[in-house]
Amino acid sequence: MDCVPYKFCEEVIGSLDMTKSNWEDDAKELSGLWRIAAEKYAENLCILEIAVWKDQGKWQCNIERNWEMPEDMKLPKSMGELLAMDRRFIRIGEVIFGRDADRPINGTVITISNKELVEKLIPFLNAQSFSSCTHRYTMQAICQLQSSIHDVLWPTLRRLLGSSQRRTTPDSTFWCLVKGCTGHTQKK
C-alpha cells in the first residue's frame, strides 16, 4: 500500500473521523506515505466548538478551541477567516444552538447576519462536523433558527442536528421539526 500517491493517502486519512490524539497514536503503527499523511493530519488538525444564539435580534457565533487543541491556537476572528481555514484539517466537535447561561463565553464571538447563517455557517457546520459531534440546543434557539432560515436549508440543518447519537438538550425537550416549530414534547 506504500505505492499509492501521497494525495490519495492524505485524502483517506482526512476522511476518517479521528481526533488528534487518535492520529498521534495510530501514526506510529503506519509506514511510508501513510505515516507521513497521518502525522501531517495530527499536526494540522483543528477541532472547534461553535455556539450560535440570537441576542437583541442579532445572531452571535462563538468560536472556541476544543479541549484537545493547544491553548495558544489562533482562532478565526471573522466568518471570512473561519471559512478560509483549510477544510482538510478543520473539524467541528460540538455545535450549540442557544446560549447556555452556565457556560462562560471563551474564544471569539462574532455577529453574523441571517444570510451568513443560512448561506455560510450552517452548510460549513454540516460539512465539517465529526460524525460523533455533540449537538446541544434549546427550543427557543431552534424556533428562532427555523423562523430565520428558508425551507431549502432547513432539511440540511435538521440532518446536522439529527445526525448525532450524543445529542443533549439543556431544556430537556425533544423537538419535532415541523414548520412553525410546533409539535415538540417534554421528555417523560
N, C-alpha and C positions, 0 to 999 in steps of 0.2 A: 504493500500500500504506500510505500515511500516514493513510488514512481508516478504519482499523480501531481498535477500542477499545484503550486503553493496557493493560488487563488481558490482552488477547489477546497483545499484543507481549511483555509480561512473561512470560507462560506459555510462549510459543515460545522466547524467549531462554533461560529457565530449563531447558527440556527438552533443549537442545543440550549436548553433552558437551565443554565447552571450559573451559580453565583461565583464571586471572586474566589472565595476560599475553596470551593469545589475545584475550580480550574487550577489553582496553585498546587493543590494536592495531586490532581489527576495528570497534570502536565509531566510529572516525574515518571509516570508509567508509559508515556508515549515516546516515540523516537522520530528522528528526522524532521521533515516538514510539519508533521502533526504536532510534535512537541513545540516547535518554533511558533506555530499558529496559536496553540493553547497558551503559551507563555505571553504572547503579544495580547491575546484576548484578556487574560488575567490582569496584565499590566494596565490596559486601557479601559477596562470595564468601568462604567459609571452607573451606579444604581441610585435613582432619585425617588423621592416620595413627593407626591403632588396633592395639595389640598385646594379645593375650589369652593368658594361661597359667595353669596351676594351680600354686600354691605352698603346701605344707603343708596340702593338702586344700581350699584356698580359691581361687576364681577371682580373678585380678588383671586389671585392664584399664588399660593405659597409653594416655593420650590425648595426642598430640603435634601440633604445628602442622606443616604441610607446609613444605618449604624456601621455597616461593614466598610464604608468608604473612609478615606483619611480625613481627619478634621480640617486640614488645610485645603481640601478640594475646592477649586474655584467653581462657584455656582453661576449659572446664567443670570443676568440682571434684567433681561427683557424677553419677550416672546420670540423676537428675532434671534437672540443668542441661543435660546433653548432649541429652536428649530434648526439652527445652523450646526449644532453638535453632530458629530459623526454617528449616524444611526446604527452603524455596525456594532458600536460599543455601548450604546445607551440603553438602559432597561429601567422600567418603572416597577418598583417593588411594592408600592402602596398608593392607592388613589382614595382620597377622602372627598366626598361631596357634602358640604356643610361645615360649619365651624364648631369644633369641639372646644367648649369653653375651658375644659380642664387641661387641654394640651397647649403648652406655650408655642408661640409663633417663633420659629427659628428659620434661618435661611433667608431667601429672597421673597418679598411679596411684591407682585406687580398687579396693576389694574389692567384688565383686558376688556375689550368690547364684546358684545354679543356675537359679532361677526368673527372675531378671533376665536372665541369659544367654539362656535359652530364649525368654522372652516379650517381651523388650525389645531387648537388644543385637543378637542375630543378625538379627531382622527389620529393625532400623534399618540395620545394615550392608548388608543385601541391598537395601534401598530407596534408600540414599544413595550407594552406590559408583559411581564413574565406570565406564564400560564398559571403560576401559583400566586399571582399578585393579590394582595389583600385589598378588598374594597369595603369602605365604610361609608354610610350615607344616612342622612336624616330625611324624614318625609318632607319637611319644608324645603330642603335643598332639591329633592327630586321633583317636587311640584314646580319650583322656580325654574329648574332646568327644562322640564317638559314644556312649560309655557314659553320659554325663551328660544327654543330650537324648533325648526320646522320638521314636518313629517319625514322628509328624506333622510335626515340624520338621526332621528330618534331610534330606529332599529339598530344603528351602529352603537349608540350609547347603551341600549338595552343589552346587546351582546357583550359589551365590555363589562357592564355591571353584573350580568348574569353568568359570566364565564368562570368566576372564582368559586371554588368549593369552600373557601375560607372567608366568605362574606360575613360581616358583622354589622349590626345597626345599633348605634348608640341609643336610639329611642325605642328599641325592641319592637319594631314593626316589620311585617312583611310588606312588600309593595307589589301591586298588580299593575303592570304597565298598560293602563287603559287611558286613552286620550282624555285629557281633563283631570288626570290624576285621581280618578275615583276607583273604588274597589279595594283599597288597601285594608288589611285587617290586623288587629292586635294579635301578638303571639299568645297562645294559651298557656 
